[in-house]
Amino acid sequence: MTGTEPLAAVLVAVQGLAALELLAGVRRLGALTALAAALPLGLIAHATLALPLLLAGIPPSLATALLQAGALVLAARLATRSRPGAPAPATPRRRWRAGEIAAGAGIVATLLVLAATAALEPAVEWDLLAIWGYKAKVLGAGGDWLARLRDPAFAYAHPDYPLAWPLALALEPAFADAAPRGGGGLLGVAMLAATAGLAAAVARPRGRRAALAAAALVATLPLAGAQAVRALADLPLAALLLLATISFAAGRDGGEPRRLALFAAATAGLPLVKQEGLALAVGVAAVALGRAGRGSRWRLAAALGAALLVLDLPWWMVRSTLPAGAAKDST
C-alpha cells in the first residue's frame, strides 16, 4: 500500500454527502444514515461527473475526484443558503446496553479484519482481473479507451457492463500498477460498511437491537465479505437498493418531496452499477409508483424521469457503441 488507497473511498463519499445535501439535506436523513448513504450515492455522483470528463480525454484520478468533490460541496453550500433549515430527526436516546456494545464492537472488528485482508490481498479473482479491475485500468490509463473496450480480443471483459464501479476503482492506485498488489479491495470493504449501515437504517424503526442484527447479518455474511475484499459490484447494487427503499418509505406520503428526489437518484443509479440494475430499477419504480400517494405519484414520476435522463442517458449512449460481451471460454 502507498497510503493513498483509502482516499478513493473518502473522495467518493464526500461527493455522496454533497449530493445528498443537494437532494434531500443531510439533517433530514439523520447523521448515521447519511454517512451510510454517502458512498453508494457518491458512486453515482462520481460516475455522472467522471464520464463526460473521460469522453473529453480526462481520465479519472484522485485529482479529478477531488475537483468533483469540491464542485459538489460548493453547489451544496449555495443550495442550502436559500433553503430553510431542517431540524435533525428526533430520536429517543437511551443508554447502550452491554450486549448492544458488544454487538457493535463485533461488527466493527469484522470490518477491520476485512479491511486488513483487502489491504494485503492482491487482485486475483477472475471477475476483478478481467472485468471490473480491467476496466478500471483501461479507464484510468486514458487515451483511446473506447477502442480498447471495442477490441474483440477483450470480449470476455464484457465491455457493455456499466462503468460506475470501474470509474470508482480507477481511483485506487492498486489498479494503476502492472503487477497486482493489495489495497484494491478497500473501496469494496467501505461499501460493505455502507451497506451494513443502510440495512441497520431499514431496521431501525423496530429498535436498536433490530438495527444491530441487520447490520451484523450483512457485515458477517461470508459471501458479502468475500465480495467486498475482491471489490465486486454486487455490494454497490445492494446499497443503492437499500437507499432507495429508505428514501421511498420516508417520502411516499408526499410530505417529504426531497426524499422522493433521493429515491429517484438511487433508483436511476442502479443501471449504472450492474447490468441487472436496469431490471431492478424498473421493478422498484413500478412498485413505488403503485404505492405512492395520489398527491405524490406525478411528482415521483417526474423525478424518476429527470433522474433517468441526467444519470442514465449518457451511459446508455456510450453503451450503444460498445459490443456485447462474450463468455471467457468463447473467445
C-alpha positions in Angstrom: 0.0 0.0 0.0 1.1 3.6 -0.7 -1.2 5.3 1.9 -3.4 6.8 -0.8 -5.8 3.8 -1.2 -8.3 5.0 1.4 -8.6 8.4 -0.3 -10.7 6.8 -3.1 -13.4 5.9 -0.7 -13.2 9.2 1.1 -13.4 11.3 -2.0 -16.3 9.3 -3.4 -18.1 9.5 0.0 -17.6 13.3 0.1 -19.2 13.6 -3.3 -22.1 11.5 -2.0 -22.6 13.7 1.1 -22.7 16.8 -1.1 -25.1 15.2 -3.5 -27.2 14.1 -0.5 -27.3 17.7 0.8 -28.4 18.9 -2.6 -31.2 16.3 -3.0 -32.6 15.9 0.5 -30.5 17.5 3.2 -28.2 15.6 5.4 -30.1 16.6 8.6 -33.4 15.3 7.2 -31.9 11.8 6.8 -30.0 11.7 10.1 -26.3 11.7 10.6 -25.7 7.9 10.7 -28.0 7.1 7.8 -26.4 9.9 5.8 -22.9 8.5 6.4 -24.1 5.1 5.3 -25.7 6.6 2.2 -22.7 8.8 1.2 -20.7 6.1 -0.5 -23.3 4.5 -2.8 -24.7 7.9 -3.7 -21.2 9.2 -4.2 -20.5 6.3 -6.6 -23.4 7.6 -8.8 -22.3 11.2 -8.5 -18.7 10.4 -9.3 -19.8 8.3 -12.4 -22.1 11.1 -13.6 -19.4 13.7 -13.5 -16.4 11.5 -14.5 -18.0 10.0 -17.7 -18.2 13.3 -19.6 -14.6 14.2 -18.4 -13.5 10.8 -19.7 -15.1 11.4 -23.0 -13.3 14.7 -23.2 -10.0 12.9 -22.7 -9.5 13.4 -18.9 -9.2 10.0 -17.1 -10.5 9.5 -13.6 -7.9 10.1 -10.9 -7.7 11.2 -7.3 -7.1 14.8 -8.6 -10.3 14.8 -10.7 -12.3 13.2 -7.9 -11.0 16.0 -5.6 -12.2 18.6 -8.1 -15.6 16.9 -8.5 -16.0 16.8 -4.7 -15.1 20.4 -4.4 -17.6 21.4 -7.1 -20.4 19.4 -5.4 -19.6 20.8 -2.0 -19.7 24.3 -3.3 -23.0 23.6 -5.1 -24.5 22.1 -1.9 -23.4 25.2 0.1 -25.0 27.5 -2.4 -28.2 25.5 -2.4 -28.5 25.4 1.3 -28.3 29.2 1.6 -31.7 29.5 0.0 -33.2 26.5 1.8 -34.9 26.7 5.2 -33.0 24.7 7.8 -34.4 21.3 8.7 -34.2 20.0 12.3 -32.5 16.8 12.9 -34.8 13.8 13.2 -36.0 13.5 16.8 -34.9 10.0 18.1 -35.3 8.9 21.6 -32.0 8.3 23.3 -31.3 5.6 25.8 -28.1 4.2 27.1 -26.4 1.4 25.2 -26.5 -1.9 27.0 -23.6 -4.2 27.3 -24.9 -6.7 24.7 -25.5 -3.9 22.2 -22.0 -2.5 22.7 -20.6 -6.0 22.2 -22.6 -6.4 19.0 -21.4 -3.1 17.6 -17.8 -3.9 18.5 -18.1 -7.2 16.8 -19.4 -5.6 13.6 -16.5 -3.0 13.6 -14.0 -5.8 14.3 -15.3 -7.8 11.4 -15.0 -4.8 9.1 -11.4 -4.1 10.3 -10.3 -7.7 9.6 -11.8 -7.5 6.1 -10.1 -4.1 5.5 -6.7 -5.6 6.6 -7.3 -8.5 4.3 -8.1 -6.2 1.4 -5.0 -4.1 2.1 -2.8 -7.1 1.8 -4.5 -9.3 -0.7 -3.7 -8.7 -4.4 -6.4 -8.7 -7.0 -6.6 -12.3 -8.2 -10.3 -13.1 -8.7 -11.4 -13.6 -12.3 -14.2 -11.0 -12.4 -12.0 -8.4 -10.8 -9.0 -9.0 -13.0 -10.8 -9.5 -16.3 -13.9 -7.3 -15.9 -14.2 -4.7 -13.2 -10.5 -4.3 -12.5 -9.6 -4.5 -16.2 -12.0 -1.7 -17.0 -10.6 0.4 -14.1 -7.1 0.1 -15.6 -8.4 1.0 -19.1 -10.3 4.0 -17.9 -7.6 5.2 -15.6 -5.0 5.0 -18.3 -6.9 7.4 -20.5 -6.1 7.5 -24.2 -8.5 5.8 -26.7 -10.3 3.7 -24.0 -13.3 3.2 -26.2 -11.1 1.5 -28.8 -9.8 -0.9 -26.2 -13.2 -1.8 -25.0 -14.3 -2.4 -28.5 -11.4 -4.7 -29.2 -12.8 -8.2 -30.0 -9.9 -9.8 -28.1 -11.3 -8.5 -24.9 -15.0 -9.5 -25.5 -14.7 -11.7 -22.3 -14.3 -8.5 -20.3 -17.9 -7.6 -21.1 -17.4 -4.0 -22.5 -21.1 -3.4 -22.2 -21.2 -3.7 -18.5 -21.9 -0.4 -16.6 -18.9 1.8 -15.8 -19.8 3.4 -12.4 -17.9 0.8 -10.4 -14.8 0.7 -12.6 -14.7 4.5 -12.6 -14.5 4.4 -8.9 -12.0 1.6 -8.8 -9.8 3.6 -11.2 -9.2 5.9 -8.3 -7.4 3.1 -6.4 -3.7 3.1 -7.0 -3.7 -0.7 -6.8 -5.2 -0.8 -10.3 -2.7 1.6 -11.8 0.3 -0.8 -11.4 1.1 -3.5 -13.9 1.7 -6.1 -11.1 -1.3 -6.9 -8.8 -0.9 -5.7 -5.3 -3.0 -5.2 -2.2 -5.3 -2.3 -1.5 -7.7 -2.6 -4.4 -10.5 -4.0 -2.2 -10.6 -1.2 0.3 -13.3 0.5 -1.6 -15.3 -2.7 -1.6 -14.9 -3.1 2.2 -16.0 0.6 2.6 -19.1 -0.3 0.5 -19.8 -3.3 2.7 -19.7 -1.0 5.8 -22.1 1.4 4.0 -24.5 -1.5 3.1 -24.5 -2.7 6.7 -25.3 0.8 7.8 -28.2 1.1 5.4 -29.5 -2.3 6.4 -29.4 -1.0 10.0 -31.3 2.1 8.9 -34.0 0.0 7.3 -34.5 -2.0 10.5 -34.1 1.0 12.9 -37.8 1.7 13.3 -38.1 -1.7 15.0 -35.5 -0.8 17.6 -31.8 -0.6 18.2 -31.4 -4.4 18.5 -33.1 -5.0 15.2 -30.8 -2.4 13.6 -27.7 -4.1 15.0 -28.9 -7.5 13.9 -29.5 -6.3 10.4 -26.0 -4.7 10.2 -24.4 -7.8 11.7 -26.2 -10.0 9.2 -24.7 -8.0 6.3 -21.3 -7.5 7.7 -20.7 -11.1 8.8 -22.2 -12.7 5.7 -19.3 -14.7 4.2 -20.3 -14.1 0.6 -20.6 -10.3 1.3 -17.1 -10.2 3.0 -15.5 -12.1 0.1 -17.1 -9.8 -2.5 -16.0 -6.8 -0.5 -12.4 -7.8 -0.4 -12.5 -8.7 -4.1 -14.2 -5.4 -5.0 -17.1 -6.9 -6.9 -20.1 -4.9 -8.0 -22.9 -6.6 -6.1 -22.5 -4.6 -2.9 -22.9 -1.2 -4.5 -26.1 -2.5 -6.2 -27.4 -3.8 -2.8 -26.5 -0.5 -1.1 -28.4 1.6 -3.7 -31.4 -0.7 -3.4 -31.5 -0.2 0.3 -31.1 3.6 -0.1 -34.0 3.7 -2.5 -36.1 1.6 0.0 -35.3 4.0 2.9 -36.0 7.1 0.8 -39.3 5.9 -0.6 -40.6 4.7 2.8 -39.9 8.2 4.3 -41.3 10.2 1.4 -44.1 8.3 -0.2 -46.9 10.2 1.6 -45.8 13.3 -0.3 -44.8 15.1 2.8 -41.1 14.7 2.0 -40.6 15.5 -1.6 -36.8 15.8 -1.1 -36.8 12.2 0.0 -38.5 11.3 -3.2 -35.8 13.1 -5.2 -33.2 11.0 -3.3 -35.3 7.8 -4.1 -35.3 8.8 -7.8 -31.5 9.3 -7.8 -30.8 6.0 -6.1 -33.2 4.1 -8.4 -31.7 5.6 -11.5 -28.3 4.8 -10.2 -29.0 1.1 -10.3 -28.4 0.6 -14.0 -25.1 2.4 -13.7 -23.7 -0.2 -11.4 -24.5 -3.5 -12.8 -26.4 -4.9 -15.8 -29.1 -6.4 -13.6 -29.6 -2.9 -12.2 -31.9 -2.0 -15.1 -34.4 -4.7 -14.3 -34.2 -3.8 -10.6 -34.8 -0.1 -11.4 -37.9 -0.9 -13.5 -39.2 -3.1 -10.7 -38.5 -0.6 -7.9 -40.0 2.2 -9.9 -43.2 0.2 -10.7 -43.7 -0.7 -7.1 -43.1 2.9 -5.9 -45.5 4.4 -8.4 -48.1 1.8 -7.5 -47.8 2.5 -3.7 -47.2 6.3 -3.9 -50.0 8.5 -2.6 -52.2 10.2 -5.2 -50.7 13.6 -4.4 -47.1 12.5 -4.9 -47.4 10.0 -7.8 -46.9 12.5 -10.6 -44.2 14.3 -8.7 -42.4 10.9 -8.2 -42.8 10.1 -11.9 -41.3 13.4 -12.9 -38.4 12.9 -10.5 -37.7 9.4 -11.9 -37.8 10.7 -15.5 -35.4 13.5 -14.8 -33.0 11.2 -12.9 -33.1 8.7 -15.8 -32.3 11.5 -18.3 -29.5 13.0 -16.3 -27.9 9.9 -14.8 -28.5 7.1 -17.3 -28.9 8.6 -20.7 -25.2 9.5 -21.2 -24.1 6.0 -20.2 -26.7 4.4 -22.5 -25.5 6.5 -25.4 -21.9 5.2 -24.8 -23.1 1.7 -24.3 -24.9 1.7 -27.7 -21.4 2.0 -29.3 -19.9 -1.0 -27.4 -20.2 -4.6 -28.4 -21.9 -7.2 -26.3 -19.6 -9.3 -24.1 -18.9 -13.0 -24.5 -18.2 -15.8 -22.2 -14.5 -16.2 -21.4 -14.4 -19.7 -23.0 -15.9 -18.5 -26.3 -13.0 -16.1 -27.3 
